[in-house]
Amino acid sequence: MPLTASSETATVAPTVIRLSCTEQTLLLAPAVGGSIYRYFSMRQGQEIHWLRPGTVQSLDEANPLLMSSFPLLPFCNRIRNGHAPVGERPLNMAANMSDSPHTLHGHGWRLPWQVSTLAVDSATLDLDYPRGDWPWSFHARQRFELTPKGLTVRMTLTNTDTAPMPAGLGHHPYFLRAADTVVQTDVEAMWAADAEIMPTHLEQPNLLEALRQGQLIDNVMLDNNFTGWSRSASVTWPQKNARVVMHADAPLDFFVLYVPPGLDHFCMEPVSNCTDWLNLAEQHPGKVGGTWLQPGETLSVRFVLEPQWS
């Protein structure tokens, strides 16, 4: 996944809001695509970051790609060349990355969100999207809640248009990696991808069993979608004696693992549709996710990050 956004990235001066509960702190940057800026716990006077921390640069540049996580909507990952034959309103979206012809991650991550509610341990962010490059209007909401057990994120997407709208939801967490970092999860199959990171066919490589047992993340290089996700995954940092467990609810039945070479982070994303689902749906029914919302209908998802200490 490229780490250079085009000039279309939101440039609204960012404001960070802080939530706290027990040892945990969550920092949000609503103006920067409704992103998570940092999520950490204080332990013996030190910050233990459960997600890759955003930097001052990420705020100065208002760049969601340098944040801890950002929302994916109204679709997740790429749509090939921004095009898809979807009936009366065929998609014809502009590319939104400087080094790819494919429209990436939807629209929510490039727009400023409004803070609707704010408490010590929770916040609600809202986004209203009028019909535009995405030819349907919608309302989106993110609800962040800290509890003694961890962070819960609830997302909704409501079709405010007069016609049925294709829809997908997810989030894009970045995790820190070290030489001993291990990822464990259970998935049924992996989408093989071409040179442009677009899915081509489903396969069951040996990696699936390695992920079930616990995969040392430095031993793989990936940017792939997985189907049949168990909706649970963990990241373990043995030297820190710490790990974080991700739990999700349906329809977050798809999983993306992005492990770039030579960088200090990787991503594991809970999503409700695979890359290019609108173009793959007819050929691979039941394998690509996504849904259609009638006017006024809402899609809801939830996932949880639970920090744990050994």
C-alpha positions in Angstrom: 0.0 0.0 0.0 1.5 3.4 -1.0 2.3 5.8 1.8 2.0 9.0 -0.4 -1.4 10.6 -0.7 -2.4 12.9 -3.5 -3.1 16.6 -3.0 -6.7 15.8 -2.4 -6.1 14.9 1.3 -8.0 17.1 3.7 -6.0 20.1 4.8 -8.2 21.4 7.6 -6.2 22.5 10.6 -6.4 19.5 12.9 -7.6 19.4 16.5 -6.7 16.4 18.7 -9.3 15.3 21.3 -8.3 13.1 24.2 -10.2 10.2 25.8 -9.0 8.3 28.8 -9.9 5.3 31.0 -7.8 3.6 33.6 -4.3 3.3 32.1 -5.5 4.0 28.5 -5.4 7.1 26.4 -7.0 7.5 23.0 -6.2 10.6 20.8 -8.5 11.3 17.9 -8.0 13.7 14.9 -11.5 14.4 13.6 -10.4 16.9 11.0 -7.9 14.4 9.5 -10.4 11.9 8.1 -11.9 11.0 11.5 -8.6 9.2 12.3 -7.2 7.7 15.4 -4.0 9.7 16.2 -2.7 7.6 19.1 -3.8 4.7 21.3 -1.6 3.8 24.3 -1.4 2.7 27.9 0.8 4.0 30.6 2.8 1.3 32.3 5.5 2.0 34.9 5.8 5.6 33.6 6.1 4.5 30.0 3.8 4.8 27.0 3.0 1.4 25.5 1.5 2.0 22.1 -1.0 -0.5 20.8 -1.1 1.2 17.4 1.7 2.9 15.5 1.6 6.5 16.9 0.8 9.4 14.7 3.5 12.1 14.5 3.5 15.9 14.5 4.1 15.6 10.8 0.9 13.6 10.3 -1.0 16.5 12.0 0.9 19.2 10.1 0.2 17.5 6.8 -3.3 16.4 7.8 -2.3 13.0 6.3 -4.4 10.0 7.5 -1.8 7.6 6.1 0.5 8.6 8.9 -2.1 8.2 11.6 -2.7 5.2 13.8 -5.9 4.2 12.0 -8.6 5.7 9.8 -12.1 4.7 8.7 -12.8 2.9 5.4 -16.2 3.9 3.8 -18.4 3.7 1.8 -16.1 0.9 0.5 -12.9 -0.8 1.7 -9.6 -1.0 -0.2 -9.4 -0.6 -4.0 -11.9 -0.3 -6.8 -10.2 -1.1 -10.1 -9.6 2.2 -12.0 -12.4 3.7 -10.0 -15.0 2.0 -12.2 -17.7 -0.5 -11.6 -21.0 -1.3 -13.5 -23.6 -0.8 -10.8 -26.8 -0.1 -12.7 -28.3 3.3 -13.1 -25.3 5.1 -11.4 -22.1 3.4 -12.7 -19.1 4.3 -10.7 -16.6 6.6 -12.4 -14.3 7.8 -9.6 -11.1 9.7 -9.9 -7.9 8.1 -8.7 -7.0 9.3 -5.2 -3.4 8.2 -4.8 -0.6 9.7 -6.7 1.0 6.4 -7.7 -2.1 4.2 -8.5 -5.0 4.4 -11.0 -7.3 2.6 -8.5 -9.5 4.5 -6.2 -8.6 3.6 -2.6 -10.4 3.3 0.7 -13.5 5.3 -0.1 -14.1 8.9 0.8 -14.5 9.2 4.6 -10.7 9.2 5.3 -10.2 12.3 3.1 -12.8 14.5 4.7 -13.1 16.3 8.1 -15.5 14.8 10.6 -17.6 16.7 13.1 -17.5 15.9 16.9 -21.1 15.2 17.9 -20.6 14.0 21.5 -17.6 14.1 23.8 -17.1 12.7 27.2 -14.1 11.6 29.3 -14.0 8.1 27.9 -16.1 8.3 24.6 -16.7 10.4 21.5 -18.9 10.4 18.5 -17.8 11.6 15.1 -20.2 12.3 12.2 -19.8 12.8 8.5 -22.4 13.9 5.9 -21.5 13.3 2.3 -23.5 14.9 -0.5 -23.6 13.1 -3.8 -20.3 13.7 -5.6 -17.5 11.5 -6.9 -19.4 8.8 -5.1 -22.8 9.1 -6.8 -24.9 8.6 -3.6 -25.3 10.7 -0.5 -24.7 9.1 2.9 -24.2 9.8 6.6 -21.4 8.0 8.5 -20.8 7.8 12.2 -17.9 6.5 14.4 -18.4 5.9 18.1 -15.2 5.4 20.2 -15.5 4.1 23.7 -12.7 3.3 26.2 -13.5 0.7 28.9 -11.2 -0.9 31.4 -10.9 -3.8 28.9 -9.9 -1.8 25.9 -11.2 0.2 22.9 -14.6 -0.4 21.2 -15.2 1.2 17.8 -18.7 1.2 16.3 -19.4 2.5 12.8 -22.5 3.1 10.9 -23.2 4.0 7.3 -26.7 5.3 6.3 -27.9 5.7 2.7 -29.4 9.2 2.6 -30.0 9.1 -1.1 -33.1 8.2 -3.2 -31.6 5.1 -4.8 -30.0 1.9 -3.5 -26.3 2.3 -2.7 -23.5 -0.3 -2.5 -21.8 -0.2 0.9 -18.8 -1.4 2.9 -17.2 -0.5 6.2 -13.9 -1.1 7.9 -10.9 0.4 9.7 -7.2 0.6 8.8 -5.1 0.1 12.0 -1.3 0.3 11.8 0.6 -1.8 14.3 4.3 -1.4 15.3 6.5 -4.3 14.4 9.8 -5.6 15.8 11.9 -8.6 14.9 9.8 -10.8 17.3 6.3 -9.6 16.5 3.8 -12.4 15.9 0.3 -12.3 14.3 -2.2 -15.0 15.0 -5.6 -15.4 13.3 -7.8 -18.0 11.5 -8.9 -17.5 7.9 -10.2 -19.8 5.2 -8.6 -18.5 2.0 -6.5 -15.7 0.6 -7.0 -13.6 -2.5 -3.9 -13.8 -4.7 -3.1 -10.4 -6.1 -1.5 -9.0 -9.3 1.3 -6.4 -9.5 -1.2 -3.6 -8.8 -2.4 -5.3 -5.6 -5.7 -6.3 -7.2 -7.3 -9.7 -6.4 -7.1 -12.4 -9.1 -8.2 -15.7 -7.5 -8.7 -17.5 -4.2 -6.0 -19.9 -2.9 -5.1 -21.7 0.3 -1.3 -21.3 0.8 0.7 -22.7 3.7 0.6 -19.2 5.2 -3.0 -19.9 6.4 -1.8 -22.6 8.8 1.2 -20.5 9.9 -1.3 -17.7 10.8 -3.3 -20.1 12.8 -0.2 -21.1 14.8 1.2 -17.6 15.0 3.2 -16.0 12.1 6.4 -14.1 12.8 5.6 -11.0 10.8 9.1 -10.2 9.7 9.1 -13.5 7.7 6.4 -12.4 5.3 5.7 -9.6 2.8 2.0 -9.2 2.0 -0.7 -7.0 0.8 -3.6 -9.4 0.6 -7.3 -9.9 1.4 -8.5 -13.0 3.3 -12.0 -14.6 3.3 -13.7 -16.6 6.0 -12.1 -14.7 8.8 -12.8 -15.9 12.3 -13.3 -12.2 13.4 -10.5 -12.5 15.9 -6.8 -11.8 15.6 -3.9 -10.9 17.9 -0.5 -9.1 17.7 2.1 -10.2 20.3 5.3 -8.3 21.2 7.2 -10.8 23.3 10.0 -8.4 24.4 7.3 -6.1 25.8 5.4 -8.9 27.4 2.3 -7.5 25.7 -0.2 -8.2 23.1 -3.4 -6.8 21.7 -6.4 -8.8 20.6 -8.8 -7.7 18.0 -12.4 -9.0 18.0 -15.0 -8.0 15.5 -18.7 -8.7 14.7 -20.3 -9.6 11.4 -20.3 -8.4 8.7 -16.6 -7.8 9.3 -16.0 -11.2 7.8 -12.9 -10.2 5.7 -9.4 -9.4 6.8 -6.5 -7.6 5.2 -2.9 -8.1 6.1 -0.4 -5.6 4.8 3.3 -6.2 5.6 5.5 -3.8 3.7 9.3 -4.6 3.5 11.7 -2.7 5.6 9.2 -0.5 7.6 8.5 -0.4 11.3 4.8 -1.1 11.0 2.2 -3.4 9.4 -1.6 -3.4 9.1 -4.3 -5.9 9.8 -7.7 -4.5 8.8 -11.2 -5.7 9.7 -13.4 -5.1 6.7 -16.8 -6.0 5.3 -15.8 -6.3 1.7 -12.7 -7.5 -0.2 -10.8 -5.3 -2.7 -12.7 -4.6 -5.9 -15.8 -6.4 -4.6 -18.2 -4.6 -7.0 -16.3 -5.9 -10.0 -15.8 -9.4 -8.6 -19.2 -10.0 -7.1 -20.9 -11.7 -10.2 -17.9 -14.0 -10.8 -17.4 -14.9 -7.1 -20.7 -14.8 -5.3 -20.5 -15.1 -1.6 -16.7 -14.6 -1.6 -16.4 -10.8 -1.7 -18.7 -9.3 0.9 -20.2 -5.9 0.6 -23.9 -5.1 0.6 -26.6 -2.8 -0.9 -28.4 -0.3 1.3 -31.9 0.8 0.4 -32.7 4.5 0.9 -32.8 5.2 4.7 -31.1 1.8 5.5 -28.1 1.6 7.8 -25.1 -0.8 7.8 -23.5 -1.2 11.3 -20.2 -2.8 12.4 -18.2 -3.1 15.6 -14.7 -4.1 16.5 -12.7 -4.1 19.8 -9.0 -3.8 20.6 -8.1 -5.4 24.0 -4.6 -4.8 25.4 -3.2 -7.6 27.4 -0.1 -8.0 29.6 1.8 -11.2 30.1 
